[in-house]
Amino acid sequence: MKLNHVMCEEAFKALNIETKRWMICIAFELQNATEKHPNWPNDKIHAAAIVGEESGELLRSAIQFQLEKGRYYEMHQEAIQTGAMAIRFLLNAPELKIPKRKK
């Protein structure tokens, strides 16, 4: 299923403001990361490893927050970076199809 502009606008409009804010944070991070590191690996294993690395950093920050009096903000940053890299992975894997929405 290909999502057209109208479908995307309607879906985004239906989201609550908090979800929209996080999505925009992820979009900004995606833009910054793409500008800073324009080359993305063609190899899907290395591309997935980047997403996994960010996910690992999120886990580490959660452990530090929970057990070592870490900063809540660090978890936010790592979650945003993980989301941005997951989207970058999807953008650079055109053979992957957007799944049909379940009703």
Secondary structure, DSSP 8 states (H G I E B T S, - for coil): ----HHHHHHHHHHS-HHHHHHHHHHHHHHHHHHHHS----SSHHHHHHHHHHHHHHHHHHHHHHHHH---HHHHHHHHHHHHHHHHHHHHT-TTS-------
